[in-house]
Amino acid sequence: MDFKIDPLHGTDAFGAIVTGLTPAAINDADTRKQLYDLWIDKGVIVFKGLADLDTQISLSEIYGKPEIHPLLVGIDRPREHFVIAEIEYVEEDGDLYEIDGELRGGYLPWHFDLAYMDRINHGGILRGAVLPNRGGETGFIDGIAAYDALPDDLKQRIEGRRIIYRYLADATQAKFGEIPDKCISLSSKISLALEHPAVKNPVTHPMVYSQKGTGRKVLNISPWHAVSIEGMEGEEGDELLRQVIDLMIRPELAYYHEWQEDDMVLWDNWRMLHCACGVPPGEQRKMRRTTIAGDYALGRQLAFAED
């Protein structure tokens, strides 16, 4: 093995840290298989000592085809690379929220990517271009571990259920999860996404599904963008969904990555939630992300547009 594997600090339920991997070794067939199998097993991989564009693209290709983020399709804007999504907070044009009396720039609540679309990407790799002096952690929660931790009665109540999702830019308008107290500003990029044709119709995804190849049950819920349980669009369904989400996003189930230079983080979007904790307003945080194509084929677009 041309690299070393260690567990993530503070959790043994998921995740791994890879050190000693070189760009040259990425092209080795055995190394690629080992890294792919590690991803499926652990869900999150932190790569140390690798943080340049070419390596990010090469690593992404181990896990699938890098693709343009759907909300960037048709957007004519210069980018570092056509498959790179630029996730940035700068004070002049950034999302800013007030949470428990504290201002946080670039905050993103718990979610999985593209929950508001019927086809969700298989994963992504994130690296830092400009890191803040403080703040800016990225959190991860494993849907497999979260499902295993649910009481049996809740497992039975959600089996076979589906959740309706729609795109939501302002996190204070969310119904579930950790909701900010106040939105101070939204970036021009996220506001523009509201008009993208890809987010016009609501979609549904199953609350639980089995991971292909392992059979492990995945709690498949994105608190951000969730509207209701399909067929239970009322207070009873909302209370059930709220109860499950509150158990899913407990702090003891989360890992928060504190970014260092030369870090890249890969996650399996078909099982992991992630969040951005945000930074103080005077800081800058500029991240670069690939979107790894795929479709678990369980999403469904609804045939109507909600008001």
C-alpha positions, 0 to 999 in steps of 0.5 A: 500500500502506497499510503497510510490510513488512520481513523478520523479524530473523535469518531470510529463510526465512519471516516479515514485519514490518508497520508503519504499518498503521492500524485504519481501513485494515484495512477496505480490501478491497485491504489485506485481500487483501495481508495475506492473501497475505502470510500465506500466503507468509510464515507469520508476520506481526509487527504493530507499533503495533497491540495492542488487543482490537478490532484483534485481532478485526478482523485475525483476521477477515481470515484466517478466522472467529475461534472459541472454542478447542475446549478452552474450549467448555463452560467457564463462565469470564469472559474478555475476549471469548468468542473470546479464549483467555487464556494466562497465567503467574502464580506463584500458578497457573501451569505451572512446569518445571525445564530445565537447572537453570533454573525457567521459568514458562509454558513450552510446547514446540514444537507446532502448535495442536490436534495432538491433534484431527482438525480443526486451526485455520488460525491465531492472533493473539497479543498481550501484555496483561502482558509480563514484565521478562525472558524470555517469547519466542515461538519459530517454526519454518517447516515449509516451510523445515524440509522443504526442509532435510531430507536426501533419504533422510529425505524419502523415508522419511516420505512418506505416513506419519502420526503418532498424537497425543494430548493431553498436559498435562505436557511432561515426559511427552512422547516427542519434542522438547525435554523439560523435566527436571522439572514443578514445577506445572501450572496449574488451567486446563491440568489441567482440559483433561485432562478435556475430552471433545474430547481423549479419542481419539487422532488422526492427521495426515500427516507431510508435505503440500502447501500448497494453492495453492503446492504447497510441501511442509510438514513437518507434525510437532508434537513435543509430543503426538506418540505414534508413527508410525502403522504403525511403533509401535515403536523403529524408528518412534520413532527415525525420528520422533526423527531428523526432529524433531531436525532440524526444531527446530534453533536455526538454523531458529527465530525467537524473537520478543522481545515489545514493547508494541503487538505482535501476532503472526499465524501460519499454524498449518498450517505453523508450529511455535511454542513459549513459552520461559517466564519466571522464576518471579517474573515475570508473562506474560499473553497474549491469543490468537484462534483462527482457524477452518479445517480442512485436512481431513487429520486423522483421529480414531482409533476407540478411546481409548488407556489 
